Amino acid sequence: MLPRGDSVAQGRATKRLRDNDGNPVGRANANPILDTRAYVVTFDDGMEAELVANAIAQNMYVQCDPDGNKYVLLDSLIHSCRSATALT
C-alpha cells in the first residue's frame, strides 16, 4: 500500500526514475530516511506516480508490527452466515 493523493492504494515500483540525460535520480543510502532515489510506481488501475525510496520504505514499515509481521485491518462485514454444522 502506497500513498496516492489523500489515500493509499496497492502499487508496485516498476522502474527507477531517470533525468533527461538518462541518469538515475537520487542517491542510495543505508539509512532509508536518507535514501533519495526516485521510482515510478504503477498502481493496480494502471495509473503511474513518482515516489522517492524513503516514502516507499516508510509505508512498508507502517504496515508491519515490531516483529516484522504484516497486518491487515478489517473495515466491516457485509454479510455473514453459518451452516447447520457450525458450533454455536
Secondary structure, 3 states (H helix, E strand, C coil): CEEECCEEECEEEEEECECCCCCECCCCCCCHHHCCCEEEEEECCCCEEEEEHHHHHHHHHHCECCCCCECCCCCCCCCCCCCCCCCC
